[in-house]
Amino acid sequence: MGMRIVTLDMTNFPELLTRREFDKNLDPSKLASTWPASTALGHHLRVVLSRLRQCIKATLLAAHKELVTTLRPDYHFSKHSFMMSKHSGSAKTGLRNAWKRLSPGQLNIAIQLFSLISIFFEGYDQGVMGGVNAAPDYVRVVNIGQYPSGTVTNQTKQGGIISIYYLGALVGCFLGGWAADRIGRINGLSVKATSLFWAPQISLLSSIVRRYPGGRVPGASGIGDQERGLFCAAIFALIGGALQAATQSATFILLARTLTGIGTGALTGITPVLIAEMSRAEHRGGFLGYVFIANYLGISVAYWLSFGLAFVDNGLSAVRWRFLLAFQCFPAIILLCGIRLLPDSPRYLASVGRYEEAKEVLEHVRGSDGEEVQREYKEICAVSQEAKRTSPAEFAKVLRGLDNSLAPHLGRRAWLCIWLQMMASWTGITAVTAYSPVLLSRAGYSAIKQNGLAGGLNTIGIVGTIISAQIVDRLGRRKCLIWGAFGLFVVNLVAAALYEASRGNAALATSIAPAAVTMLFLFNLIYASTWGTVAFLIPTEIFPPEMRAQGNGFGVSGWALGVGWTVLINPIMFAHLESRTYFLFAGLNLLWVPIIFFFYPETKDRGLESIDAMFNSPTPFYRDMEKAYAAGADVLAVRGMQHAEMKSAMQSYDE
């Protein structure tokens, strides 16, 4: 059955859009055609899908209203007819300023809450394919194995379906990062969420770009730019999730996972930057650590849902995997509905010359306007006055080390981020996350115990992330990475030895199984406590403000390449090397220790503006970076920005 794409003609940006026209183009019966009507799904599945369609339609209407009133705040939709008419924009302003009614504590909680939802989506989609791959009906639909046994016979095709998601993430992290540096962190997230959500909005946005190539929409000057970044990211995530749930062939799901990957790449690229820029230097790692609890929470929810759905029709029902894939739409919907209530990062606002707004947000989120906050604001302004706009083409120049116009040694920073995430992917985490049911089956556990233990295996990651939030700002980034890599080396080595012993003596498999499973739990605990957070933290700290989100894109691209690569070849490695693959992971973790020791900087307790001084070092070695930091850590002194010279940038403080 084909897929009907519903579009609206937005070319001329119509002044009138009635509910009748909306219903004509978004008729539920037409949307229903996107779902398989096989009687094998059963009546209960059709009820679930029908309600999901209603939910999507309602959210599409809300998304359209939000986008149009954002781009044209001088119009609004009437309550009954959705007709747009001119108004003062006070209601819209009230929505954008809702954060001002929150206390500093409440605002910080709100920022972390929506960041949690954003990262939850990434974690859920990362873990969901483990349960999907175990569903016999899915194996049949995408033609990668046997039915009803569910045995996968085409591991390469299976790995390709999983890993193409990371190709989309690779594209999304750069596009989302560029958008977030141009239009803001919040806006970048919301656009990626919304584009997944509603394809016709892409048509609308393209018409706006054609009409207003300078990027300014009449009447929209007060819109929070950063809000569009997160909003866009959530759209892509939503559309991709819905399409995955409607999968009818391998080609279908390849396209759907690519779209989802674009949204996830943008979400993962922008969210850590937002947290880093909103946090104090002494709590930056801890705040991001708490947010990344959602990563393991998403993985755990995916596994526990898979465990419960495995009992429906003895695991043969299409509900088992279609509901798993459809569930990821809900966090995207929540993100779409609430992300626009948050303020933009003060560092982004200052980078585009909106100093008064930057001061207001910084004071509100810090809860004071004392001397420490005033100095932080001065440093932000001092750095932002030299900010320059970048283009997507900068990525290639930076990687080749050809562009140092914004800050010194941008290429070195980019490769540090890429290799950090590549190393994290090759610790063995993807094997534990995506293929834990296979590993547990080789340890001698039944299918039910496999799913239950796989869920527990990822739930322990939540505990590890909480530990990370407590230690990353105390021990520092380097110690967490070095000791984490050494711990993972030991765990992989022991696990490999245990599995090897069971290979040589099958009678020992049952007695060795608990010890082997313990090693898997320890692996996840150690990884989540160290690499799981720090690998996403460092890329948000070492780039200048005007390209911080783009710079973090290098880290996310390393994550996408590393995870996509390992997920693609994990089935092949385990098919040929079996459990001996753990010896390979053990050796790689030992190799990471000297690499971190010699080449990676320490950013603990250091302001985002002062970290730039490290990269004045002529060599890439940690020792020389520390010397450079000692010489240039005082941002105001180095840049010659005395208080009297900054009147134009900080009128509020001078007054």
Secondary structure, DSSP 8 states (H G I E B T S, - for coil): ----------TT--S---HHHHHHHS-HHHHHTTS---GGGHHHHHHHHHHHHHHHHHHHHHHHHHHHHHH-TTEEE-TTT--EEE--SHHHHHHHTGGGGS-HHHHHHHHHHHHHHHHHHHHHHHHHHHHHHT-HHHHHHTTSB-TTT--B--HHHHHHHHHHHHHHHHHHHHHHHHHHHHH-HHHHHHHHHHHTT-HHHHHHHHHHHHH-TTS--TT-TTS-GGGHHHHHHHHHHHHHHHHHHT--SHHHHHHHHHHHHHHHHHHHHHHHHHHHHHS-GGGHHHHHHHHTHHHHHHHHHHHHHHHHHTTGGGGTSTHHHHHHHHTTHHHHHHHHHHGGGS---HHHHHHTT-HHHHHHHHHHHHT--SHHHHHHHHHHHHHHTT-----TTHHHHHHTT---SSSTTHHHHHHHHHHHHHHHIIIIIHHHHHSHHHHHHHTT--HHHHHHHHHHHHHHHHHHHHHHHHHHHHH-HHHHHHHHHHHHHHHHHHHHHHHHHHHH-GGGHHHHHHHHHHHHHHHHHHHHHTHHHHHHHGGGTSS-GGGHHHHHHHHHHHHHHHHHHHHHHHHHHHHHTGGGHHHHHHHHHHHHHHHHHHH----TT--TTTGGGGGG-SS--HHHHHHHHHHH--HHHHTT--GGGGTTT-HHHH-
